[in-house]
Amino acid sequence: MITTSTCPDYGSLTTSTSPPTPTTPPSPTTPTSPEDEGVDLDQVYEEVGLGPAQYWAWAAVALVGYIDYAQLTLLSVIMPTLRCEWDLTAEFEAGIAGAMYGSYAAAAMCLGKVGDVYGRRLVVSVSLVILIVATVGGAASHSKGLFLFFQIIAGACVGINWTATICYATEFAESKRRTTGVAISNLAAISAMVIVGAVALAVLNSLGRRWFEIIICLPVLPALGIVIWLPDSPRYLCVSGKKEEAVKAVRFMARLNKKTLSEDLELRCYEDEPLGSCWVLFSKEYLRSTASLSLLFFCTVFIGFGLIVYLPLMFRTDYCGFSKAAPTHETCSLLTQQDLLQMTAGVSLSLLAVVGTTFAANAIGRLNPLRLASGLQIIAVGFVFVCMDEMFKVIVAACAATLNIIISYMLWIIIPESYPTNLRSTAIGFINGWARIGGVFGTGSVYFWLYSQPTVILGMFMGASVLGFLTCFVFNQETKDVVMRDT
């Protein structure tokens, strides 16, 4: 007898063969397939309800999201000080940024599978511990070579833990609430830019860049504590065949939410082995999604990371290395109050945009907001390219950065929804890795050509915007109504 069932967290058909039993037909009350055994995880999530369990998980997601963008913003903020401290050339500055984001990309692409094999919790915990060491080492560095080494380590850690964190954001609650976790991580990441700027303005000149680096990365500690305290993703545990651990995890969540689950709770779990290497992403089933999402995210991060570096530096011509004056303590200061106010205005706009996009994504789907933001980004970058008024150019560039954040946010929702749980971390890592390669080129091009060939940079931004917009129509899979167990 051939029994065929649909795997609740994967979506593929599993087939098993059992010997015929003609004399003893199964009783109607006897389970004849895994579909009849246990309770679906989404049903348990509904019973557990929304409460402290999800809030703590989302707090960890928010802290790691902050750490990701804080590392990026930190580098652009302290670069003028490093330029004065070690007499850096523009080429070496580009090398630091490129090495950091190159290690980020390599770690994400190569080690995303680790999260599918060993779990999200272990990956985030280990990478955060190493990130603490790298942060302290970078702050204590007295040579540019040693600083570069620790930046490479820090970049690799962020690449690994951000991949696993997105899995946490989408798997630690009901399928219908997955946008909440992704939204929180993005809101925290965006806020990091203002937080880093505010702390720089408050303590950088008084305490120095070494203590400034440590202060900025202090949220790593509570993030690590929360991740160690919380259980692993119940959805991952179910797919990994770890039924007892999955039951313990949902009971832990129920206790936090002051709910009581049945004593004889049986979860519907399936043991699906991780699906090989990254090459599986280019199988016939996933080729279109992988190729289009990788290219679109590459273009998005190329523009986004470039703009993050471009905006703070574009009008700061008093930085040593770009000034004919001899370097002084004053010319190496990073931000003025006016700079911070401009950053705050831009970040506030981005926060509102993410909140509004969340409602739109839940109401009308993912593709339409993605395509609209991509089209508007072309217009905004075009205005930056042709505009002659400096202040208007800053405003339009900030709008382009906001639209870029919306595109990136939509992709962080779509990518986890497009792959099964036992391939999700691998897919997120691979696509995120390609995106960070775009970040390497984006930040590197700004450091190389900002003052010598600014039109080259804007032309590259325009080309990437058009290519990303066209790619939005190659990827035509609407994932709004996808249930996580069915992907």
C-alpha positions as CSV (number, residue, x, y, z in Angstrom):
1,M,0.0,0.0,0.0
2,I,1.4,3.4,-1.0
3,T,0.6,6.2,1.4
4,T,1.1,9.8,0.2
5,S,1.0,12.8,2.5
6,T,1.9,16.5,2.4
7,C,4.6,17.5,4.7
8,P,3.2,20.4,6.8
9,D,6.4,22.4,6.8
10,Y,7.8,21.7,3.5
11,G,5.2,21.3,0.8
12,S,6.7,18.3,-1.0
13,L,5.2,14.8,-1.2
14,T,6.7,12.1,0.9
15,T,6.1,8.5,-0.1
16,S,6.5,5.4,2.1
17,T,5.8,1.7,1.4
18,S,4.3,-0.7,3.9
19,P,3.2,-4.3,3.4
20,P,-0.4,-5.0,2.7
21,T,-2.7,-6.2,5.6
22,P,-5.7,-7.7,3.9
23,T,-7.1,-9.5,6.9
24,T,-6.9,-6.7,9.4
25,P,-8.0,-3.4,7.9
26,P,-7.0,-0.4,10.0
27,S,-9.6,1.0,12.4
28,P,-11.1,4.4,11.5
29,T,-9.6,5.7,14.7
30,T,-6.1,4.4,14.0
31,P,-3.8,7.0,12.4
32,T,-2.7,5.8,8.9
33,S,-0.5,8.7,8.0
34,P,1.6,11.3,9.7
35,E,-1.1,13.9,8.8
36,D,-3.3,12.2,11.5
37,E,-0.7,12.3,14.2
38,G,-0.4,15.2,16.5
39,V,-1.4,18.9,16.4
40,D,-0.1,21.4,13.8
41,L,2.3,23.9,15.2
42,D,0.3,26.9,14.0
43,Q,-2.7,25.6,16.0
44,V,-0.4,25.4,19.1
45,Y,0.8,28.9,18.4
46,E,-2.8,30.1,18.4
47,E,-3.4,28.5,21.7
48,V,-0.2,29.9,23.2
49,G,-1.3,33.3,21.9
50,L,0.7,36.5,21.6
51,G,2.6,37.6,24.7
52,P,6.0,37.8,26.4
53,A,7.4,34.7,24.5
54,Q,7.1,36.5,21.2
55,Y,8.0,39.8,22.7
56,W,11.3,38.4,24.0
57,A,12.1,36.7,20.7
58,W,11.4,39.9,18.8
59,A,13.5,41.9,21.3
60,A,16.4,39.6,20.4
61,V,15.6,40.1,16.7
62,A,15.6,43.9,17.3
63,L,18.9,43.9,19.1
64,V,20.7,41.8,16.4
65,G,19.1,44.1,13.8
66,Y,20.5,47.1,15.5
67,I,23.9,45.4,15.7
68,D,23.9,44.8,12.0
69,Y,23.4,48.4,10.9
70,A,25.4,49.8,13.8
71,Q,28.5,48.0,12.5
72,L,27.9,49.5,9.1
73,T,27.2,53.0,10.3
74,L,30.0,52.8,12.9
75,L,32.6,52.3,10.2
76,S,31.5,55.3,8.2
77,V,31.3,57.5,11.3
78,I,34.7,56.7,12.7
79,M,36.5,56.6,9.3
80,P,37.6,60.3,9.5
81,T,39.1,59.7,12.9
82,L,40.9,56.6,11.6
83,R,42.1,58.7,8.6
84,C,43.7,61.1,11.0
85,E,45.0,58.5,13.4
86,W,46.7,56.3,10.9
87,D,47.0,58.6,7.9
88,L,44.9,56.3,5.8
89,T,44.6,56.6,2.0
90,A,41.2,56.4,0.2
91,E,42.3,53.1,-1.2
92,F,42.9,51.6,2.3
93,E,39.6,53.0,3.5
94,A,37.8,51.3,0.7
95,G,39.7,48.1,1.5
96,I,38.5,48.2,5.1
97,A,34.9,48.5,4.0
98,G,35.3,46.0,1.3
99,A,37.0,43.4,3.6
100,M,34.3,43.8,6.2
101,Y,31.4,43.3,3.9
102,G,33.3,40.7,1.9
103,S,33.6,38.6,5.0
104,Y,30.0,39.3,5.8
105,A,29.0,38.0,2.3
106,A,31.3,34.9,2.5
107,A,30.1,33.9,5.9
108,A,26.4,34.3,5.0
109,M,26.8,32.4,1.8
110,C,28.9,29.6,3.1
111,L,27.5,29.1,6.6
112,G,23.8,29.7,6.1
113,K,23.4,25.9,5.9
114,V,24.8,25.6,9.5
115,G,21.6,27.2,10.8
116,D,19.6,24.4,9.0
117,V,21.8,21.7,10.4
118,Y,22.5,22.8,14.0
119,G,19.6,25.2,14.6
120,R,19.1,29.0,14.7
121,R,19.8,29.4,18.5
122,L,23.3,27.8,18.5
123,V,24.4,29.8,15.4
124,V,23.3,33.2,16.8
125,S,24.8,32.4,20.3
126,V,28.3,31.5,19.0
127,S,28.4,34.3,16.5
128,L,27.5,36.9,19.1
129,V,30.2,35.6,21.4
130,I,32.8,36.0,18.6
131,L,31.4,39.4,17.8
132,I,32.1,40.6,21.3
133,V,35.7,39.5,21.0
134,A,36.0,41.2,17.6
135,T,34.5,44.4,18.9
136,V,36.9,44.6,21.9
137,G,39.8,43.7,19.7
138,G,39.0,46.3,17.1
139,A,38.6,49.0,19.7
140,A,41.9,48.1,21.3
141,S,43.8,47.9,18.0
142,H,46.8,50.2,17.7
143,S,47.6,49.4,14.0
144,K,45.5,49.6,10.9
145,G,46.3,46.0,10.0
146,L,45.0,44.6,13.3
147,F,41.9,46.8,13.0
148,L,41.3,45.4,9.5
149,F,41.6,41.8,10.9
150,F,39.0,42.4,13.6
151,Q,36.6,44.1,11.1
152,I,36.8,41.0,8.9
153,I,35.9,38.9,11.9
154,A,33.0,41.2,12.9
155,G,31.6,41.2,9.4
156,A,31.6,37.4,9.3
157,C,29.8,37.2,12.6
158,V,27.1,39.7,11.6
159,G,26.6,37.9,8.3
160,I,26.0,34.6,10.1
161,N,23.8,35.8,13.0
162,W,21.6,38.0,10.8
163,T,20.7,35.1,8.6
164,A,19.6,33.0,11.6
165,T,17.9,36.0,13.1
166,I,15.5,36.4,10.1
167,C,14.6,32.7,10.6
168,Y,13.8,33.5,14.3
169,A,11.7,36.5,13.2
170,T,9.5,34.5,10.8
171,E,9.3,31.1,12.7
172,F,8.7,32.1,16.3
173,A,5.1,33.0,15.9
174,E,2.0,32.2,13.9
175,S,2.5,32.4,10.1
176,K,0.1,35.4,10.0
177,R,2.4,37.3,12.4
178,R,5.7,36.8,10.5
179,T,5.8,40.3,9.2
180,T,5.8,41.6,12.7
181,G,9.2,40.1,13.5
182,V,10.7,41.2,10.3
183,A,9.3,44.7,10.7
184,I,10.8,45.0,14.2
185,S,14.2,43.9,13.1
186,N,14.2,46.5,10.3
187,L,12.9,49.2,12.5
188,A,15.8,48.5,15.0
189,A,18.3,48.4,12.1
190,I,17.2,51.7,10.7
191,S,17.2,53.3,14.2
192,A,20.8,52.2,14.7
193,M,22.0,55.0,12.3
194,V,20.6,57.7,14.5
195,I,21.7,56.0,17.7
196,V,25.3,55.7,16.4
197,G,25.2,59.4,15.3
198,A,23.8,60.6,18.6
199,V,26.4,58.6,20.7
200,A,29.2,59.9,18.4
201,L,28.1,63.5,19.0
202,A,27.9,62.9,22.7
203,V,31.0,60.9,23.6
204,L,33.3,60.5,20.6
205,N,35.5,63.6,21.2
206,S,35.5,63.2,24.9
207,L,36.0,59.4,25.3
208,G,37.7,58.7,22.0
209,R,36.9,56.2,19.2
210,R,37.9,53.1,21.2
211,W,35.3,53.5,24.0
212,F,32.9,54.8,21.4
213,E,33.1,51.5,19.5
214,I,32.5,49.5,22.7
215,I,29.6,51.6,23.8
216,I,27.9,51.3,20.4
217,C,28.1,47.5,20.5
218,L,26.9,47.0,24.1
219,P,23.5,45.7,23.0
220,V,25.3,42.5,21.9
221,L,25.3,41.4,25.6
222,P,21.5,41.5,26.2
223,A,21.0,40.0,22.7
224,L,23.2,37.1,23.7
225,G,21.5,36.6,27.1
226,I,18.0,36.5,25.5
227,V,19.0,34.1,22.8
228,I,20.6,31.7,25.3
229,W,17.5,31.9,27.5
230,L,14.9,31.3,24.8
231,P,14.5,27.9,23.1
232,D,15.3,27.3,19.5
233,S,12.7,27.9,16.8
234,P,9.9,25.3,17.4
235,R,9.3,25.2,13.6
236,Y,12.9,24.3,13.0
237,L,12.8,21.7,15.8
238,C,9.7,20.1,14.2
239,V,11.2,19.8,10.8
240,S,14.4,18.4,12.3
241,G,12.5,15.6,13.9
242,K,13.2,16.8,17.4
243,K,9.7,16.4,18.6
244,E,10.5,16.3,22.4
245,E,12.5,19.5,22.1
246,A,9.8,21.2,20.0
247,V,7.2,20.3,22.7
248,K,9.4,21.7,25.4
249,A,9.9,24.9,23.4
250,V,6.2,25.5,23.0
251,R,5.5,24.7,26.6
252,F,8.2,27.3,27.6
253,M,6.4,29.8,25.4
254,A,3.1,28.9,27.0
255,R,4.5,29.4,30.5
256,L,5.8,32.9,29.5
257,N,2.4,33.8,28.1
258,K,0.6,32.3,31.1
259,K,-1.2,29.7,29.1
260,T,-1.6,26.0,29.8
261,L,-1.2,23.3,27.1
262,S,-2.5,19.8,27.2
263,E,-0.3,17.4,29.2
264,D,-0.4,14.8,26.4
265,L,0.4,17.4,23.7
266,E,1.7,15.7,20.5
267,L,3.1,18.0,17.8
268,R,2.9,17.0,14.2
269,C,6.6,16.8,13.4
270,Y,8.5,15.5,10.3
271,E,12.1,14.7,10.1
272,D,13.4,16.4,6.9
273,E,17.1,16.3,6.3
274,P,18.7,19.6,5.3
275,L,18.6,19.8,1.5
276,G,22.2,19.5,0.6
277,S,24.3,22.5,-0.4
278,C,23.6,25.9,-1.9
279,W,23.4,24.2,-5.3
280,V,19.9,23.0,-4.3
281,L,18.8,26.6,-4.6
282,F,19.5,26.4,-8.4
283,S,17.5,23.3,-8.9
284,K,14.5,23.6,-11.2
285,E,12.1,24.1,-8.3
286,Y,13.9,27.1,-6.9
287,L,16.0,28.5,-9.8
288,R,13.7,31.4,-10.7
289,S,13.2,32.5,-7.2
290,T,16.9,32.3,-6.3
291,A,18.2,34.0,-9.4
292,S,15.7,36.9,-9.3
293,L,15.8,37.5,-5.6
294,S,19.7,37.4,-5.5
295,L,20.0,39.9,-8.4
296,L,17.3,42.2,-6.9
297,F,18.8,42.1,-3.4
298,F,22.3,42.7,-4.9
299,C,21.1,45.9,-6.6
300,T,19.2,47.0,-3.6
301,V,22.1,46.7,-1.1
302,F,24.5,48.2,-3.7
303,I,22.4,51.3,-3.7
304,G,21.5,51.2,0.0
305,F,24.9,50.8,1.5
306,G,26.3,53.3,-1.0
307,L,23.8,55.9,0.1
308,I,24.5,55.2,3.8
309,V,28.1,56.1,3.2
310,Y,27.3,58.8,0.6
311,L,24.9,60.9,2.6
312,P,27.1,61.6,5.7
313,L,30.2,62.2,3.6
314,M,28.8,64.2,0.7
315,F,29.0,67.6,2.3
316,R,31.7,67.0,4.9
317,T,34.6,68.4,2.9
318,D,36.4,69.4,6.1
319,Y,37.4,65.8,6.8
320,C,41.2,65.4,6.8
321,G,42.3,63.6,3.7
322,F,39.8,65.6,1.7
323,S,41.0,69.0,2.9
324,K,44.1,71.0,2.0
325,A,44.4,72.0,5.7
326,A,46.6,69.9,8.0
327,P,44.8,67.3,10.1
328,T,43.7,68.6,13.5
329,H,41.5,67.3,16.2
330,E,38.6,69.5,15.1
331,T,38.8,68.5,11.4
332,C,38.5,64.8,12.5
333,S,35.3,65.3,14.4
334,L,32.6,63.2,12.9
335,L,29.2,64.8,13.1
336,T,27.7,68.2,13.9
337,Q,24.2,68.7,15.4
338,Q,23.0,69.7,12.0
339,D,24.3,66.4,10.6
340,L,22.4,64.5,13.3
341,L,19.2,66.4,12.7
342,Q,19.4,65.5,9.0
343,M,20.0,61.9,9.9
344,T,17.1,61.9,12.4
345,A,14.7,63.3,9.8
346,G,15.7,60.7,7.2
347,V,15.5,57.9,9.7
348,S,12.1,59.0,10.9
349,L,10.8,59.0,7.4
350,S,12.2,55.5,6.9
351,L,10.6,54.3,10.1
352,L,7.2,55.6,9.0
353,A,7.7,54.0,5.6
354,V,8.4,50.6,7.1
355,V,5.3,50.8,9.3
356,G,3.1,51.8,6.4
357,T,4.6,49.2,4.2
358,T,3.9,46.5,6.8
359,F,0.1,47.4,6.6
360,A,0.3,47.5,2.8
361,A,2.0,44.1,2.6
362,N,-0.5,42.5,4.9
363,A,-3.4,44.0,3.0
364,I,-2.5,43.9,-0.7
365,G,0.4,41.5,-0.8
366,R,4.2,41.8,-1.3
367,L,4.7,42.3,-5.0
368,N,2.8,45.6,-5.6
369,P,4.6,47.6,-2.8
370,L,7.9,46.1,-4.0
371,R,7.4,47.2,-7.6
372,L,6.1,50.6,-6.6
373,A,9.0,51.4,-4.4
374,S,11.5,50.1,-7.1
375,G,9.9,52.4,-9.6
376,L,10.0,55.4,-7.3
377,Q,13.6,54.7,-6.5
378,I,14.5,55.2,-10.1
379,I,12.9,58.6,-10.1
380,A,14.6,59.6,-6.9
381,V,18.1,58.5,-8.0
382,G,17.5,60.3,-11.3
383,F,16.8,63.5,-9.5
384,V,20.0,63.2,-7.5
385,F,21.8,62.6,-10.7
386,V,20.6,65.7,-12.5
387,C,19.9,68.1,-9.7
388,M,22.3,71.0,-9.2
389,D,20.9,72.4,-5.9
390,E,23.0,70.8,-3.1
391,M,20.3,70.9,-0.4
392,F,17.6,69.5,-2.7
393,K,20.0,66.8,-3.7
394,V,20.4,65.8,-0.1
395,I,16.6,65.7,0.4
396,V,16.1,63.6,-2.7
397,A,19.0,61.2,-1.8
398,A,17.4,60.7,1.6
399,C,14.1,59.8,-0.1
400,A,15.9,57.4,-2.4
401,A,17.5,55.8,0.8
402,T,14.0,55.5,2.3
403,L,12.6,53.8,-0.8
404,N,15.6,51.5,-0.8
405,I,14.9,50.5,2.8
406,I,11.3,49.7,1.8
407,I,12.5,47.4,-1.0
408,S,15.0,45.7,1.3
409,Y,12.3,45.2,4.0
410,M,9.9,43.6,1.5
411,L,12.7,41.2,0.4
412,W,13.3,40.2,4.0
413,I,9.6,39.2,4.1
414,I,9.5,37.5,0.7
415,I,12.7,35.4,0.9
416,P,11.8,33.4,4.1
417,E,8.4,32.8,2.6
418,S,9.8,31.4,-0.6
419,Y,11.7,28.5,0.8
420,P,11.0,25.5,3.1
421,T,12.1,25.5,6.7
422,N,14.9,22.9,6.1
423,L,16.3,25.1,3.4
424,R,15.4,28.5,4.8
425,S,18.6,29.5,6.5
426,T,20.7,28.2,3.5
427,A,18.6,30.3,1.1
428,I,18.6,33.5,3.3
429,G,22.4,33.2,3.8
430,F,23.1,32.7,0.1
431,I,20.9,35.5,-1.1
432,N,22.0,37.8,1.7
433,G,25.6,37.0,0.8
434,W,25.1,38.1,-2.8
435,A,23.4,41.2,-1.4
436,R,26.4,42.0,0.8
437,I,28.7,41.7,-2.2
438,G,26.6,44.5,-3.7
439,G,27.3,46.4,-0.4
440,V,31.0,45.9,-0.9
441,F,30.9,47.5,-4.4
442,G,28.5,50.2,-3.2
443,T,30.6,51.4,-0.2
444,G,33.9,50.8,-2.1
445,S,32.7,52.9,-5.1
446,V,31.7,55.8,-2.8
447,Y,35.1,55.9,-1.0
448,F,37.0,55.7,-4.3
449,W,35.0,58.2,-6.4
450,L,33.0,60.4,-4.1
451,Y,35.2,63.5,-4.5
452,S,36.9,62.7,-7.8
453,Q,34.1,61.2,-9.9
454,P,30.7,61.7,-8.1
455,T,28.7,61.4,-11.4
456,V,30.2,57.9,-11.8
457,I,28.7,56.8,-8.5
458,L,25.2,58.3,-9.3
459,G,25.3,56.7,-12.7
460,M,26.0,53.3,-11.1
461,F,23.1,53.9,-8.6
462,M,20.8,54.7,-11.5
463,G,21.8,51.6,-13.5
464,A,21.3,49.4,-10.4
465,S,17.9,51.0,-9.8
466,V,16.7,50.2,-13.3
467,L,18.0,46.6,-13.2
468,G,16.3,46.0,-9.8
469,F,13.0,47.4,-11.1
470,L,13.0,45.0,-14.1
471,T,13.9,42.1,-11.9
472,C,10.8,42.8,-9.8
473,F,8.7,41.6,-12.7
474,V,10.8,38.4,-13.3
475,F,10.0,37.3,-9.7
476,N,6.2,37.0,-9.9
477,Q,5.5,34.8,-6.9
478,E,3.0,36.4,-4.5
479,T,3.8,35.0,-1.0
480,K,1.2,36.9,1.1
481,D,-1.0,33.9,1.7
482,V,1.7,31.3,2.0
483,V,1.6,29.4,5.3
484,M,5.0,28.8,6.7
485,R,4.4,25.0,7.0
486,D,3.5,24.9,3.3
487,T,6.6,26.6,1.9
